[in-house]
């Protein structure tokens, strides 16, 4: 079953105002992304999503559409949908970087392949190694301490057992915010922080030492993405486990982070890593060094959210029970683009079990949201 056509469109999906994420990267107010539809000679179709954000990977919805239409789609045309390694290599040969755009094509190939085989994507990845109900954490914007604390309490009441607080702005304000959240959620909820690279090494060490009584599960990307040595320094100087996120996009990045002993945990997800199979490969590489992985996010819609679920269910070294994943993108959006949204309920994501990704696009809604 071979690829015969790939078409793209861009959508602008509003983020719920009360959930807009404020972090050291600024405020995320809308999701402008590129969707793609892959057709095959068997009449089976697949869908993919390039969850682009210029502040994250430098990719934009317009750029992703252009590079898919003009370069990546021609590079994979005619290829069997099951030839994932061949498609990834062909795309890398014609364009460097652009992981979210490449991931959209791989996602659609796996979707179509799964539908043809009557198997969910996690079966194509080697089979389920955990339950399809996946605990998820909730991400809280860096707002005034009392506001973030109230938001945290609401999410805990909803069922989340882990919350993540955005930090990385002013270290003193960061400490006050995280302290207020711990007071609001009590001692039993797992508490994590994500600086999105906003701290210096000295800020990170100071802030994380101040937060020591707050019993953090992990600190995510304390220093800027290029600074693996800084990550390693923070890791040596504080006793909070350090997670690398922005610092690891590719397998090469992961290898460097492991070599420099820059992290205790690696955040992986399909868009950032350039494909579901590449996230899995990073997790397998990390397993050899005894470093666990967790699922991160760029506020995906349903196809991307489903892709993260399938990855998690099929990957042993994604320690989803200890490090609850950021499978939460659809909670933030005011509108779903599928007829059967991925169920995110009471702090748990339910991985679809139907063939392919297990989501059916609502093309009427897509058309309404089209840019
Ligand atoms: Mg992060």
Boltz pocket constraint, residues with backbone or C-beta under 6 A from the ligand:
constraints:
  - pocket:
      binder: B
      contacts: [[A, 194], [A, 196], [A, 220], [A, 221], [A, 245], [A, 246], [A, 267], [A, 296], [A, 297]]
      max_distance: 6.0
